[in-house]
Amino acid sequence: MALFGTRYPETCPDGGGPVGTDQLAFWNAVRARIPSLEGRPWLHAIDQPLPIHDVMDMIEFCYASIGKPVNSELDVAVEQRRAMVRRWISEVPSGIRIVRAQR
């Protein structure tokens, strides 16, 4: 549920910023928007499906609540490292076999 962390952030206990989605805040907001949803909708009885308008409202709510992912400094560093390795591999003369080390 980290997709909804921008609007409903769960903050790291050490104060390091958001680490995911505050599920309680998220579901409280869902229930405020769709009052007919009771309990946990994913545990709803299969023989009594949710009303279609509730399902559509939930889809619209989730669509409006999804946050855009943002690259962190670590993500950028990892991608730079991968680009460096790809560049190095592309420069290896043909006929030389590259074997990955086992971890």
Buried (B, 14 or more C-beta within 10 A) or exposed (E): EEBBBBBBBBEEEEEEEBEBBBEEBBBEBBBEBBEEBEEEBEEBEEEEEBEEEBBEBBEEBEEEBEBEEEEEEEEEEEEEEEEEEEEEEEEEEEEEEEEEEEE
